Amino acid sequence: MHLYKLPSIDYLRLRFHLKALNDCDLPSWKGSLIRGAFGHALKRTVCTMHKGQICASCMLRDQCAYTRMFETFIASESPQFVTGLIPSLRPYIFELYDQYKSDNPGDILWFKLILIDNASDGVPYIVFALIKIDCDKRESNR
């Protein structure tokens, strides 16, 4: 049996609070909702290309905060424990602590976002995108 020793990994743990400004219908498990809302907000925040541009063919892909977080590709030789994974594992983890259904104005949803390795380079974009999360369907269709 061959044992593989995992390398040490740098990470940054951030804590966020989202406050409901309006009535909104949230599911009891909010992990997928937060991840999806974050992805849409991050792409709206950083994408400079035309609507419908495919990230895989974008000339800015290697420098883009969105593709680093959501369409992560392994550009060099991959570590043994991720061999064969294309695209790569995502460099973040959401830790949600609010699993009850809260959808009233003023309710607060808090969570931690763990950024792994160089994902912390995008902190300004990540924070700005999280500020832009909006559960109002009229706003999300823009």
N, CA, C and O atoms as a GROMACS GRO file, in nm:
protein
  568
    1MET      N    1   0.084  -0.118   0.000
    1MET     CA    2   0.000   0.000   0.000
    1MET      C    3   0.089   0.124   0.000
    1MET      O    4   0.186   0.132   0.075
    2HIS      N    5   0.054   0.220  -0.085
    2HIS     CA    6   0.128   0.343  -0.097
    2HIS      C    7   0.053   0.455  -0.024
    2HIS      O    8  -0.062   0.484  -0.057
    3LEU      N    9   0.117   0.516   0.072
    3LEU     CA   10   0.055   0.627   0.145
    3LEU      C   11   0.098   0.758   0.082
    3LEU      O   12   0.215   0.778   0.050
    4TYR      N   13   0.002   0.846   0.066
    4TYR     CA   14   0.032   0.978   0.010
    4TYR      C   15   0.015   1.080   0.120
    4TYR      O   16  -0.089   1.086   0.186
    5LYS      N   17   0.117   1.160   0.141
    5LYS     CA   18   0.111   1.264   0.243
    5LYS      C   19   0.057   1.392   0.179
    5LYS      O   20   0.115   1.443   0.083
    6LEU      N   21  -0.054   1.443   0.230
    6LEU     CA   22  -0.112   1.567   0.180
    6LEU      C   23  -0.023   1.685   0.217
    6LEU      O   24   0.028   1.692   0.328
    7PRO      N   25  -0.006   1.778   0.125
    7PRO     CA   26   0.075   1.896   0.156
    7PRO      C   27  -0.002   1.989   0.250
    7PRO      O   28  -0.125   1.980   0.261
    8SER      N   29   0.071   2.078   0.317
    8SER     CA   30   0.001   2.178   0.398
    8SER      C   31  -0.067   2.275   0.302
    8SER      O   32  -0.014   2.304   0.194
    9ILE      N   33  -0.183   2.323   0.341
    9ILE     CA   34  -0.262   2.410   0.254
    9ILE      C   35  -0.294   2.539   0.328
    9ILE      O   36  -0.346   2.536   0.440
   10ASP      N   37  -0.262   2.650   0.266
   10ASP     CA   38  -0.297   2.780   0.323
   10ASP      C   39  -0.445   2.806   0.299
   10ASP      O   40  -0.500   2.767   0.196
   11TYR      N   41  -0.509   2.871   0.395
   11TYR     CA   42  -0.650   2.905   0.378
   11TYR      C   43  -0.682   3.032   0.456
   11TYR      O   44  -0.608   3.072   0.546
   12LEU      N   45  -0.792   3.094   0.418
   12LEU     CA   46  -0.842   3.213   0.485
   12LEU      C   47  -0.988   3.189   0.517
   12LEU      O   48  -1.066   3.154   0.428
   13ARG      N   49  -1.028   3.207   0.642
   13ARG     CA   50  -1.167   3.188   0.684
   13ARG      C   51  -1.228   3.325   0.710
   13ARG      O   52  -1.180   3.402   0.794
   14LEU      N   53  -1.336   3.354   0.637
   14LEU     CA   54  -1.408   3.481   0.650
   14LEU      C   55  -1.549   3.454   0.701
   14LEU      O   56  -1.609   3.352   0.667
   15ARG      N   57  -1.601   3.544   0.782
   15ARG     CA   58  -1.737   3.530   0.834
   15ARG      C   59  -1.823   3.641   0.778
   15ARG      O   60  -1.783   3.758   0.777
   16PHE      N   61  -1.943   3.605   0.730
   16PHE     CA   62  -2.034   3.700   0.668
   16PHE      C   63  -2.171   3.692   0.732
   16PHE      O   64  -2.213   3.588   0.782
   17HIS      N   65  -2.240   3.805   0.730
   17HIS     CA   66  -2.379   3.814   0.772
   17HIS      C   67  -2.457   3.875   0.656
   17HIS      O   68  -2.419   3.980   0.605
   18LEU      N   69  -2.565   3.811   0.615
   18LEU     CA   70  -2.654   3.867   0.514
   18LEU      C   71  -2.785   3.900   0.584
   18LEU      O   72  -2.843   3.816   0.653
   19LYS      N   73  -2.831   4.021   0.566
   19LYS     CA   74  -2.955   4.067   0.629
   19LYS      C   75  -3.064   4.078   0.524
   19LYS      O   76  -3.045   4.141   0.420
   20ALA      N   77  -3.178   4.016   0.551
   20ALA     CA   78  -3.293   4.024   0.459
   20ALA      C   79  -3.351   4.164   0.464
   20ALA      O   80  -3.389   4.213   0.571
   21LEU      N   81  -3.358   4.228   0.348
   21LEU     CA   82  -3.417   4.362   0.341
   21LEU      C   83  -3.565   4.357   0.306
   21LEU      O   84  -3.640   4.450   0.336
   22ASN      N   85  -3.607   4.247   0.242
   22ASN     CA   86  -3.746   4.228   0.201
   22ASN      C   87  -3.788   4.086   0.238
   22ASN      O   88  -3.705   4.004   0.277
   23ASP      N   89  -3.919   4.059   0.227
   23ASP     CA   90  -3.965   3.922   0.240
   23ASP      C   91  -3.907   3.841   0.124
   23ASP      O   92  -3.907   3.887   0.010
   24CYS      N   93  -3.858   3.723   0.154
   24CYS     CA   94  -3.811   3.635   0.047
   24CYS      C   95  -3.830   3.491   0.094
   24CYS      O   96  -3.828   3.463   0.214
   25ASP      N   97  -3.848   3.403   0.000
   25ASP     CA   98  -3.875   3.263   0.030
   25ASP      C   99  -3.746   3.184   0.021
   25ASP      O  100  -3.698   3.156  -0.089
   26LEU      N  101  -3.689   3.148   0.135
   26LEU     CA  102  -3.563   3.074   0.140
   26LEU      C  103  -3.588   2.930   0.178
   26LEU      O  104  -3.675   2.902   0.262
   27PRO      N  105  -3.516   2.836   0.119
   27PRO     CA  106  -3.530   2.696   0.158
   27PRO      C  107  -3.467   2.672   0.296
   27PRO      O  108  -3.389   2.754   0.343
   28SER      N  109  -3.503   2.561   0.359
   28SER     CA  110  -3.445   2.533   0.491
   28SER      C  111  -3.295   2.504   0.480
   28SER      O  112  -3.220   2.539   0.571
   29TRP      N  113  -3.250   2.441   0.371
   29TRP     CA  114  -3.107   2.421   0.349
   29TRP      C  115  -3.060   2.525   0.249
   29TRP      O  116  -3.101   2.522   0.133
   30LYS      N  117  -2.976   2.617   0.292
   30LYS     CA  118  -2.942   2.734   0.213
   30LYS      C  119  -2.806   2.724   0.143
   30LYS      O  120  -2.768   2.819   0.074
   31GLY      N  121  -2.734   2.615   0.158
   31GLY     CA  122  -2.600   2.602   0.101
   31GLY      C  123  -2.597   2.621  -0.049
   31GLY      O  124  -2.517   2.699  -0.101
   32SER      N  125  -2.683   2.550  -0.120
   32SER     CA  126  -2.688   2.559  -0.265
   32SER      C  127  -2.732   2.699  -0.309
   32SER      O  128  -2.681   2.753  -0.407
   33LEU      N  129  -2.827   2.756  -0.237
   33LEU     CA  130  -2.876   2.890  -0.267
   33LEU      C  131  -2.764   2.994  -0.255
   33LEU      O  132  -2.747   3.076  -0.345
   34ILE      N  133  -2.689   2.990  -0.146
   34ILE     CA  134  -2.580   3.085  -0.125
   34ILE      C  135  -2.472   3.067  -0.231
   34ILE      O  136  -2.422   3.165  -0.286
   35ARG      N  137  -2.435   2.942  -0.259
   35ARG     CA  138  -2.332   2.916  -0.359
   35ARG      C  139  -2.375   2.969  -0.496
   35ARG      O  140  -2.296   3.034  -0.565
   36GLY      N  141  -2.498   2.940  -0.536
   36GLY     CA  142  -2.548   2.987  -0.665
   36GLY      C  143  -2.558   3.138  -0.673
   36GLY      O  144  -2.517   3.198  -0.772
   37ALA      N  145  -2.612   3.200  -0.568
   37ALA     CA  146  -2.625   3.346  -0.565
   37ALA      C  147  -2.487   3.411  -0.568
   37ALA      O  148  -2.467   3.513  -0.635
   38PHE      N  149  -2.392   3.352  -0.497
   38PHE     CA  150  -2.255   3.403  -0.496
   38PHE      C  151  -2.194   3.393  -0.636
   38PHE      O  152  -2.131   3.487  -0.682
   39GLY      N  153  -2.212   3.278  -0.702
   39GLY     CA  154  -2.157   3.260  -0.837
   39GLY      C  155  -2.212   3.360  -0.936
   39GLY      O  156  -2.136   3.420  -1.013
   40HIS      N  157  -2.344   3.381  -0.934
   40HIS     CA  158  -2.405   3.478  -1.025
   40HIS      C  159  -2.356   3.620  -0.995
   40HIS      O  160  -2.325   3.696  -1.087
   41ALA      N  161  -2.349   3.655  -0.867
   41ALA     CA  162  -2.305   3.790  -0.829
   41ALA      C  163  -2.158   3.811  -0.865
   41ALA      O  164  -2.121   3.920  -0.910
   42LEU      N  165  -2.075   3.710  -0.846
   42LEU     CA  166  -1.933   3.722  -0.879
   42LEU      C  167  -1.914   3.740  -1.029
   42LEU      O  168  -1.834   3.823  -1.072
   43LYS      N  169  -1.987   3.662  -1.108
   43LYS     CA  170  -1.973   3.675  -1.253
   43LYS      C  171  -2.020   3.813  -1.300
   43LYS      O  172  -1.954   3.875  -1.384
   44ARG      N  173  -2.132   3.862  -1.246
   44ARG     CA  174  -2.180   3.997  -1.282
   44ARG      C  175  -2.079   4.103  -1.241
   44ARG      O  176  -2.065   4.205  -1.308
   45THR      N  177  -2.010   4.078  -1.131
   45THR     CA  178  -1.914   4.176  -1.079
   45THR      C  179  -1.788   4.184  -1.163
   45THR      O  180  -1.738   4.294  -1.188
   46VAL      N  181  -1.734   4.071  -1.207
   46VAL     CA  182  -1.601   4.072  -1.268
   46VAL      C  183  -1.597   4.051  -1.419
   46VAL      O  184  -1.497   4.085  -1.481
   47CYS      N  185  -1.700   3.998  -1.479
   47CYS     CA  186  -1.694   3.964  -1.622
   47CYS      C  187  -1.698   4.090  -1.708
   47CYS      O  188  -1.790   4.171  -1.696
   48THR      N  189  -1.599   4.104  -1.792
   48THR     CA  190  -1.591   4.219  -1.881
   48THR      C  191  -1.627   4.184  -2.025
   48THR      O  192  -1.628   4.270  -2.112
   49MET      N  193  -1.656   4.058  -2.050
   49MET     CA  194  -1.686   4.014  -2.186
   49MET      C  195  -1.834   4.029  -2.216
   49MET      O  196  -1.914   4.063  -2.129
   50HIS      N  197  -1.870   4.003  -2.340
   50HIS     CA  198  -2.009   4.017  -2.382
   50HIS      C  199  -2.094   3.906  -2.322
   50HIS      O  200  -2.044   3.799  -2.288
   51LYS      N  201  -2.224   3.931  -2.310
   51LYS     CA  202  -2.316   3.832  -2.255
   51LYS      C  203  -2.311   3.706  -2.343
   51LYS      O  204  -2.315   3.716  -2.466
   52GLY      N  205  -2.303   3.593  -2.283
   52GLY     CA  206  -2.298   3.467  -2.355
   52GLY      C  207  -2.157   3.417  -2.381
   52GLY      O  208  -2.138   3.308  -2.434
   53GLN      N  209  -2.055   3.498  -2.344
   53GLN     CA  210  -1.916   3.454  -2.360
   53GLN      C  211  -1.893   3.329  -2.278
   53GLN      O  212  -1.927   3.325  -2.160
   54ILE      N  213  -1.837   3.226  -2.338
   54ILE     CA  214  -1.806   3.102  -2.268
   54ILE      C  215  -1.670   3.119  -2.199
   54ILE      O  216  -1.572   3.154  -2.263
   55CYS      N  217  -1.666   3.095  -2.069
   55CYS     CA  218  -1.544   3.119  -1.991
   55CYS      C  219  -1.426   3.037  -2.042
   55CYS      O  220  -1.313   3.086  -2.042
   56ALA      N  221  -1.450   2.915  -2.087
   56ALA     CA  222  -1.340   2.829  -2.132
   56ALA      C  223  -1.266   2.889  -2.251
   56ALA      O  224  -1.149   2.860  -2.272
   57SER      N  225  -1.333   2.973  -2.330
   57SER     CA  226  -1.269   3.033  -2.448
   57SER      C  227  -1.233   3.181  -2.426
   57SER      O  228  -1.192   3.248  -2.521
   58CYS      N  229  -1.248   3.230  -2.306
   58CYS     CA  230  -1.222   3.371  -2.278
   58CYS      C  231  -1.072   3.396  -2.265
   58CYS      O  232  -1.001   3.320  -2.199
   59MET      N  233  -1.023   3.503  -2.327
   59MET     CA  234  -0.880   3.533  -2.321
   59MET      C  235  -0.837   3.583  -2.183
   59MET      O  236  -0.717   3.588  -2.155
   60LEU      N  237  -0.931   3.619  -2.097
   60LEU     CA  238  -0.898   3.664  -1.962
   60LEU      C  239  -0.914   3.555  -1.856
   60LEU      O  240  -0.900   3.582  -1.736
   61ARG      N  241  -0.944   3.434  -1.898
   61ARG     CA  242  -0.977   3.325  -1.807
   61ARG      C  243  -0.873   3.302  -1.697
   61ARG      O  244  -0.909   3.278  -1.582
   62ASP      N  245  -0.746   3.310  -1.731
   62ASP     CA  246  -0.641   3.281  -1.632
   62ASP      C  247  -0.631   3.385  -1.522
   62ASP      O  248  -0.577   3.357  -1.415
   63GLN      N  249  -0.682   3.505  -1.546
   63GLN     CA  250  -0.675   3.613  -1.448
   63GLN      C  251  -0.809   3.646  -1.384
   63GLN      O  252  -0.816   3.735  -1.299
   64CYS      N  253  -0.913   3.577  -1.420
   64CYS     CA  254  -1.049   3.610  -1.378
   64CYS      C  255  -1.083   3.551  -1.241
   64CYS      O  256  -1.060   3.432  -1.216
   65ALA      N  257  -1.138   3.634  -1.154
   65ALA     CA  258  -1.178   3.588  -1.021
   65ALA      C  259  -1.292   3.486  -1.030
   65ALA      O  260  -1.298   3.394  -0.949
   66TYR      N  261  -1.381   3.501  -1.128
   66TYR     CA  262  -1.493   3.406  -1.142
   66TYR      C  263  -1.442   3.268  -1.184
   66TYR      O  264  -1.479   3.168  -1.122
   67THR      N  265  -1.359   3.262  -1.287
   67THR     CA  266  -1.314   3.129  -1.331
   67THR      C  267  -1.224   3.064  -1.228
   67THR      O  268  -1.221   2.941  -1.218
   68ARG      N  269  -1.150   3.142  -1.152
   68ARG     CA  270  -1.068   3.084  -1.045
   68ARG      C  271  -1.155   3.016  -0.938
   68ARG      O  272  -1.115   2.916  -0.878
   69MET      N  273  -1.275   3.072  -0.916
   69MET     CA  274  -1.362   3.017  -0.812
   69MET      C  275  -1.460   2.912  -0.865
   69MET      O  276  -1.488   2.815  -0.796
   70PHE      N  277  -1.512   2.930  -0.988
   70PHE     CA  278  -1.622   2.846  -1.036
   70PHE      C  279  -1.591   2.759  -1.156
   70PHE      O  280  -1.659   2.659  -1.178
   71GLU      N  281  -1.491   2.794  -1.233
   71GLU     CA  282  -1.455   2.713  -1.349
   71GLU      C  283  -1.305   2.689  -1.346
   71GLU      O  284  -1.233   2.715  -1.442
   72THR      N  285  -1.261   2.637  -1.231
   72THR     CA  286  -1.120   2.619  -1.203
   72THR      C  287  -1.063   2.506  -1.287
   72THR      O  288  -1.112   2.394  -1.284
   73PHE      N  289  -0.957   2.536  -1.361
   73PHE     CA  290  -0.890   2.436  -1.442
   73PHE      C  291  -0.748   2.416  -1.389
   73PHE      O  292  -0.686   2.510  -1.341
   74ILE      N  293  -0.699   2.294  -1.398
   74ILE     CA  294  -0.562   2.264  -1.358
   74ILE      C  295  -0.473   2.295  -1.477
   74ILE      O  296  -0.481   2.229  -1.580
   75ALA      N  297  -0.388   2.398  -1.463
   75ALA     CA  298  -0.304   2.441  -1.574
   75ALA      C  299  -0.169   2.369  -1.576
   75ALA      O  300  -0.107   2.357  -1.682
   76SER      N  301  -0.124   2.323  -1.463
   76SER     CA  302   0.006   2.256  -1.455
   76SER      C  303  -0.016   2.111  -1.412
   76SER      O  304  -0.129   2.062  -1.411
   77GLU      N  305   0.091   2.044  -1.378
   77GLU     CA  306   0.079   1.906  -1.332
   77GLU      C  307   0.003   1.903  -1.201
   77GLU      O  308   0.036   1.975  -1.107
   78SER      N  309  -0.098   1.819  -1.195
   78SER     CA  310  -0.183   1.816  -1.077
   78SER      C  311  -0.124   1.726  -0.968
   78SER      O  312  -0.052   1.631  -0.997
   79PRO      N  313  -0.157   1.759  -0.841
   79PRO     CA  314  -0.116   1.671  -0.732
   79PRO      C  315  -0.182   1.534  -0.750
   79PRO      O  316  -0.288   1.522  -0.812
   80GLN      N  317  -0.121   1.432  -0.694
   80GLN     CA  318  -0.169   1.295  -0.712
   80GLN      C  319  -0.314   1.278  -0.668
   80GLN      O  320  -0.388   1.202  -0.730
   81PHE      N  321  -0.356   1.347  -0.561
   81PHE     CA  322  -0.491   1.325  -0.509
   81PHE      C  323  -0.601   1.389  -0.593
   81PHE      O  324  -0.718   1.367  -0.565
   82VAL      N  325  -0.567   1.468  -0.696
   82VAL     CA  326  -0.669   1.523  -0.786
   82VAL      C  327  -0.647   1.479  -0.931
   82VAL      O  328  -0.707   1.535  -1.023
   83THR      N  329  -0.563   1.380  -0.951
   83THR     CA  330  -0.536   1.331  -1.086
   83THR      C  331  -0.665   1.290  -1.156
   83THR      O  332  -0.747   1.217  -1.100
   84GLY      N  333  -0.681   1.336  -1.278
   84GLY     CA  334  -0.797   1.299  -1.356
   84GLY      C  335  -0.917   1.390  -1.340
   84GLY      O  336  -1.019   1.370  -1.406
   85LEU      N  337  -0.908   1.489  -1.254
   85LEU     CA  338  -1.020   1.581  -1.234
   85LEU      C  339  -1.002   1.704  -1.322
   85LEU      O  340  -0.911   1.784  -1.301
   86ILE      N  341  -1.088   1.718  -1.419
   86ILE     CA  342  -1.089   1.838  -1.503
   86ILE      C  343  -1.234   1.880  -1.516
   86ILE      O  344  -1.312   1.801  -1.570
   87PRO      N  345  -1.277   1.993  -1.472
   87PRO     CA  346  -1.199   2.094  -1.405
   87PRO      C  347  -1.159   2.053  -1.263
   87PRO      O  348  -1.198   1.947  -1.215
   88SER      N  349  -1.083   2.136  -1.200
   88SER     CA  350  -1.028   2.108  -1.068
   88SER      C  351  -1.133   2.121  -0.958
   88SER      O  352  -1.246   2.164  -0.982
   89LEU      N  353  -1.094   2.082  -0.839
   89LEU     CA  354  -1.176   2.106  -0.721
   89LEU      C  355  -1.191   2.257  -0.700
   89LEU      O  356  -1.101   2.333  -0.735
   90ARG      N  357  -1.301   2.299  -0.644
   90ARG     CA  358  -1.325   2.441  -0.620
   90ARG      C  359  -1.246   2.486  -0.497
   90ARG      O  360  -1.238   2.412  -0.399
   91PRO      N  361  -1.188   2.607  -0.501
   91PRO     CA  362  -1.100   2.651  -0.392
   91PRO      C  363  -1.172   2.723  -0.278
   91PRO      O  364  -1.119   2.818  -0.220
   92TYR      N  365  -1.293   2.679  -0.246
   92TYR     CA  366  -1.367   2.743  -0.137
   92TYR      C  367  -1.463   2.644  -0.075
   92TYR      O  368  -1.500   2.543  -0.135
   93ILE      N  369  -1.502   2.675   0.048
   93ILE     CA  370  -1.602   2.596   0.121
   93ILE      C  371  -1.693   2.694   0.194
   93ILE      O  372  -1.645   2.785   0.262
   94PHE      N  373  -1.823   2.676   0.179
   94PHE     CA  374  -1.919   2.754   0.257
   94PHE      C  375  -1.955   2.673   0.380
   94PHE      O  376  -1.984   2.554   0.370
   95GLU      N  377  -1.953   2.736   0.497
   95GLU     CA  378  -1.999   2.675   0.622
   95GLU      C  379  -2.120   2.756   0.667
   95GLU      O  380  -2.106   2.868   0.716
   96LEU      N  381  -2.239   2.700   0.650
   96LEU     CA  382  -2.361   2.770   0.690
   96LEU      C  383  -2.403   2.724   0.829
   96LEU      O  384  -2.397   2.605   0.861
   97TYR      N  385  -2.446   2.819   0.909
   97TYR     CA  386  -2.487   2.786   1.046
   97TYR      C  387  -2.634   2.809   1.069
   97TYR      O  388  -2.684   2.782   1.178
   98ASP      N  389  -2.703   2.858   0.970
   98ASP     CA  390  -2.845   2.889   0.985
   98ASP      C  391  -2.924   2.794   0.896
   98ASP      O  392  -2.936   2.818   0.775
   99GLN      N  393  -2.978   2.690   0.953
   99GLN     CA  394  -3.052   2.593   0.873
   99GLN      C  395  -3.203   2.608   0.887
   99GLN      O  396  -3.278   2.536   0.820
  100TYR      N  397  -3.250   2.699   0.970
  100TYR     CA  398  -3.394   2.718   0.982
  100TYR      C  399  -3.442   2.812   0.873
  100TYR      O  400  -3.363   2.887   0.815
  101LYS      N  401  -3.570   2.808   0.846
  101LYS     CA  402  -3.628   2.893   0.741
  101LYS      C  403  -3.651   3.032   0.798
  101LYS      O  404  -3.737   3.051   0.885
  102SER      N  405  -3.575   3.128   0.749
  102SER     CA  406  -3.594   3.266   0.792
  102SER      C  407  -3.609   3.351   0.668
  102SER      O  408  -3.518   3.356   0.585
  103ASP      N  409  -3.720   3.416   0.655
  103ASP     CA  410  -3.745   3.492   0.534
  103ASP      C  411  -3.813   3.625   0.561
  103ASP      O  412  -3.877   3.682   0.472
  104ASN      N  413  -3.799   3.675   0.681
  104ASN     CA  414  -3.863   3.801   0.717
  104ASN      C  415  -3.762   3.915   0.708
  104ASN      O  416  -3.643   3.894   0.732
  105PRO      N  417  -3.808   4.036   0.675
  105PRO     CA  418  -3.716   4.150   0.674
  105PRO      C  419  -3.645   4.162   0.808
  105PRO      O  420  -3.708   4.152   0.914
  106GLY      N  421  -3.515   4.184   0.803
  106GLY     CA  422  -3.435   4.198   0.925
  106GLY      C  423  -3.371   4.068   0.970
  106GLY      O  424  -3.277   4.072   1.050
  107ASP      N  425  -3.419   3.952   0.922
  107ASP     CA  426  -3.356   3.825   0.960
  107ASP      C  427  -3.213   3.822   0.906
  107ASP      O  428  -3.185   3.875   0.798
  108ILE      N  429  -3.125   3.760   0.981
  108ILE     CA  430  -2.984   3.754   0.943
  108ILE      C  431  -2.941   3.610   0.920
  108ILE      O  432  -2.967   3.522   1.003
  109LEU      N  433  -2.877   3.587   0.809
  109LEU     CA  434  -2.817   3.459   0.774
  109LEU      C  435  -2.667   3.477   0.786
  109LEU      O  436  -2.610   3.564   0.720
  110TRP      N  437  -2.602   3.397   0.869
  110TRP     CA  438  -2.457   3.410   0.879
  110TRP      C  439  -2.391   3.280   0.839
  110TRP      O  440  -2.444   3.171   0.857
  111PHE      N  441  -2.272   3.296   0.783
  111PHE     CA  442  -2.197   3.181   0.733
  111PHE      C  443  -2.049   3.217   0.726
  111PHE      O  444  -2.011   3.334   0.733
  112LYS      N  445  -1.968   3.114   0.712
  112LYS     CA  446  -1.825   3.134   0.690
  112LYS      C  447  -1.791   3.088   0.549
  112LYS      O  448  -1.851   2.994   0.495
  113LEU      N  449  -1.696   3.156   0.491
  113LEU     CA  450  -1.644   3.119   0.360
  113LEU      C  451  -1.495   3.093   0.379
  113LEU      O  452  -1.420   3.181   0.420
  114ILE      N  453  -1.453   2.972   0.348
  114ILE     CA  454  -1.312   2.935   0.359
  114ILE      C  455  -1.254   2.938   0.218
  114ILE      O  456  -1.299   2.867   0.129
  115LEU      N  457  -1.152   3.022   0.200
  115LEU     CA  458  -1.083   3.034   0.073
  115LEU      C  459  -0.952   2.958   0.081
  115LEU      O  460  -0.871   2.982   0.171
  116ILE      N  461  -0.932   2.867  -0.010
  116ILE     CA  462  -0.819   2.776  -0.006
  116ILE      C  463  -0.710   2.822  -0.102
  116ILE      O  464  -0.736   2.856  -0.217
  117ASP      N  465  -0.588   2.821  -0.051
  117ASP     CA  466  -0.467   2.853  -0.126
  117ASP      C  467  -0.478   2.993  -0.185
  117ASP      O  468  -0.506   3.088  -0.112
  118ASN      N  469  -0.455   3.010  -0.315
  118ASN     CA  470  -0.451   3.144  -0.372
  118ASN      C  471  -0.589   3.203  -0.403
  118ASN      O  472  -0.597   3.310  -0.462
  119ALA      N  473  -0.697   3.135  -0.366
  119ALA     CA  474  -0.831   3.193  -0.382
  119ALA      C  475  -0.844   3.320  -0.300
  119ALA      O  476  -0.926   3.406  -0.331
  120SER      N  477  -0.765   3.332  -0.194
  120SER     CA  478  -0.771   3.452  -0.110
  120SER      C  479  -0.721   3.576  -0.185
  120SER      O  480  -0.744   3.688  -0.139
  121ASP      N  481  -0.654   3.558  -0.299
  121ASP     CA  482  -0.612   3.673  -0.380
  121ASP      C  483  -0.732   3.753  -0.429
  121ASP      O  484  -0.720   3.873  -0.458
  122GLY      N  485  -0.847   3.689  -0.439
  122GLY     CA  486  -0.966   3.755  -0.492
  122GLY      C  487  -1.058   3.811  -0.386
  122GLY      O  488  -1.173   3.840  -0.417
  123VAL      N  489  -1.012   3.828  -0.263
  123VAL     CA  490  -1.098   3.874  -0.154
  123VAL      C  491  -1.178   4.000  -0.188
  123VAL      O  492  -1.297   4.003  -0.159
  124PRO      N  493  -1.118   4.104  -0.246
  124PRO     CA  494  -1.200   4.223  -0.275
  124PRO      C  495  -1.318   4.192  -0.367
  124PRO      O  496  -1.428   4.243  -0.344
  125TYR      N  497  -1.297   4.110  -0.470
  125TYR     CA  498  -1.405   4.073  -0.561
  125TYR      C  499  -1.509   3.986  -0.491
  125TYR      O  500  -1.629   4.001  -0.514
  126ILE      N  501  -1.462   3.897  -0.407
  126ILE     CA  502  -1.551   3.805  -0.335
  126ILE      C  503  -1.641   3.882  -0.240
  126ILE      O  504  -1.762   3.859  -0.236
  127VAL      N  505  -1.584   3.972  -0.163
  127VAL     CA  506  -1.662   4.052  -0.068
  127VAL      C  507  -1.763   4.138  -0.143
  127VAL      O  508  -1.879   4.146  -0.104
  128PHE      N  509  -1.720   4.203  -0.251
  128PHE     CA  510  -1.810   4.287  -0.329
  128PHE      C  511  -1.925   4.204  -0.386
  128PHE      O  512  -2.040   4.247  -0.384
  129ALA      N  513  -1.895   4.085  -0.437
  129ALA     CA  514  -2.000   3.998  -0.492
  129ALA      C  515  -2.099   3.956  -0.383
  129ALA      O  516  -2.219   3.954  -0.408
  130LEU      N  517  -2.050   3.924  -0.265
  130LEU     CA  518  -2.141   3.885  -0.156
  130LEU      C  519  -2.229   4.001  -0.114
  130LEU      O  520  -2.344   3.981  -0.074
  131ILE      N  521  -2.178   4.123  -0.122
  131ILE     CA  522  -2.260   4.241  -0.093
  131ILE      C  523  -2.372   4.253  -0.196
  131ILE      O  524  -2.481   4.300  -0.164
  132LYS      N  525  -2.346   4.212  -0.318
  132LYS     CA  526  -2.440   4.225  -0.428
  132LYS      C  527  -2.545   4.115  -0.436
  132LYS      O  528  -2.635   4.121  -0.520
  133ILE      N  529  -2.536   4.013  -0.350
  133ILE     CA  530  -2.636   3.905  -0.352
  133ILE      C  531  -2.773   3.964  -0.325
  133ILE      O  532  -2.790   4.044  -0.233
  134ASP      N  533  -2.870   3.924  -0.406
  134ASP     CA  534  -3.004   3.978  -0.393
  134ASP      C  535  -3.104   3.865  -0.420
  134ASP      O  536  -3.098   3.801  -0.525
  135CYS      N  537  -3.194   3.840  -0.328
  135CYS     CA  538  -3.292   3.733  -0.348
  135CYS      C  539  -3.416   3.785  -0.420
  135CYS      O  540  -3.509   3.708  -0.446
  136ASP      N  541  -3.420   3.913  -0.453
  136ASP     CA  542  -3.533   3.971  -0.524
  136ASP      C  543  -3.523   3.932  -0.671
  136ASP      O  544  -3.428   3.971  -0.739
  137LYS      N  545  -3.619   3.855  -0.722
  137LYS     CA  546  -3.614   3.802  -0.859
  137LYS      C  547  -3.609   3.913  -0.963
  137LYS      O  548  -3.548   3.894  -1.069
  138ARG      N  549  -3.669   4.025  -0.936
  138ARG     CA  550  -3.664   4.136  -1.032
  138ARG      C  551  -3.522   4.183  -1.052
  138ARG      O  552  -3.483   4.216  -1.164
  139GLU      N  553  -3.443   4.187  -0.945
  139GLU     CA  554  -3.304   4.232  -0.954
  139GLU      C  555  -3.215   4.126  -1.018
  139GLU      O  556  -3.124   4.160  -1.093
  140SER      N  557  -3.239   3.998  -0.990
  140SER     CA  558  -3.151   3.893  -1.039
  140SER      C  559  -3.165   3.869  -1.188
  140SER      O  560  -3.080   3.803  -1.248
  141ASN      N  561  -3.270   3.921  -1.252
  141ASN     CA  562  -3.288   3.905  -1.396
  141ASN      C  563  -3.216   4.012  -1.476
  141ASN      O  564  -3.224   4.010  -1.599
  142ARG      N  565  -3.147   4.103  -1.414
  142ARG     CA  566  -3.076   4.210  -1.486
  142ARG      C  567  -2.952   4.158  -1.551
  142ARG      O  568  -2.880   4.234  -1.616
   0.00000   0.00000   0.00000
